[in-house]
C-alpha cells in the first residue's frame, strides 16, 4: 500500500526509505530524529518520508561516500 501527499507525492515508510538508502530501519529513524533525514511522525512511533526527501538524502550519501567520484575509473586507465 502506498500513501500520497495532497500534491500526489509518494510517502514512504521507514522500512521503504531504509531499503532505498541501503541502511537499517533503525538508522532511518535515528536520522529522522536528529534531522539528517526530513520526515514526519504518523503516530507515536511511526515515521513517514516524502519520496523526494529520501532521494535527496540518497544523492547526498552517494556524494559523501569515499571514492564516489572514482567509481569504475580504474578499468579505463589500464593502458
Phi, psi and omega in degrees: 000138180247148174248151181224151173284173177299333180275357178093007179280138181291139176252131182252149172284169176299322180294314179297320178296318180299318179298314181296326183271348180073032179229177180278162175302320181298319178296318178300315179295322177297313179299324179293316180296325184267356177089004179287333178230124179290132179201179177216154182275139176236060186119178185295332184232001186257125177257145174230154185221137173290140181302321181294325178292322179293318179294323177296319178295322179296318178294320179295318179297319180298323181283338180275338183291138179301135178077013183301324180274353184258004186302124175078000183290330184301324182286342181270348185241032183279343185276000000 
